[in-house]
Every structure is written in C-alpha cells, then in structure tokens.
Amino acid sequence: MVKCEPSKVTLKSSFDVSRSKAEAWLVGWYDAKQRAAELDKQINGYKKKIESMMMSKGVTVLTGTTLMAEWQKQSRLSVSPKDLPENIFSEYAKQTTFNVLYLKKAEAAKVKRKDAGVKG
C-alpha cells in the first residue's frame, strides 16, 4: 500500500478548516481508496470463480449453506448521437449534471497545474 506523504501536499482553501485536519482527511481518503482497490480485485476474483463454476455446471443459481449467487442476464437500451439525425437527438437528449470529486497524489496535481499555466 502506498502512503501519501503529508509534507508534500499544499492546501489553499477559502473555508475555515485547519490544514492538519484537511490533510488527515485527504490521507485517510487516499488510504481507503487503496484498500478499496485491493478489495475490488479480491471480489472480482471470487466472482470469476463463481461464474466459472456456474457455467461448467450449467446452472444460474449456486447455493451454499448460508449464501447463494444468482446469475441473470440484463440488457439496456442506448442511443448514440451518431445513430440519430442531429435535430432528433438535440430534441430528445437529456443532460445530467453532477458533482465529481477527484483524489490524486499532490505531485500529479502540481504537474497538471504547471501544464495548464496555473500557479499553485
């Protein structure tokens, strides 16, 4: 697991949170993301084993003594702007706006700021 070095992170904020508290939150978030990535790999490994066993047995439900897994096929309809005339797409397209919060090593953020010509 890679640990974020607190001394290399520079915070400039307009809200009243101490740097040490914000730094602790950032490091905690980073460490949690690392653990979550490791767990995702482990989960996907188990899912592949279960799927493989279900396929080899030709079943869609696998039951143990306390848990069961069920395999279902799902489908989703979608359309691309390339698939429709522009006037129809623009008339029926729906735009969703949402907030996104990214976390990355401070070194990577500094490089991006320099590339963008922003002083940090």
Secondary structure, 3 states (H helix, E strand, C coil): CCCCCHHHCCCCCCCCCCHHHHHHHHHHHHHHHHHHHHHHHHHHHHHHHHHHHHHHHCCCEEECCCCEEECCCCCCCCCCHHHCCHHHHHHHCCCCCCCCCCCCCHHHHHHHHHHHCCCC
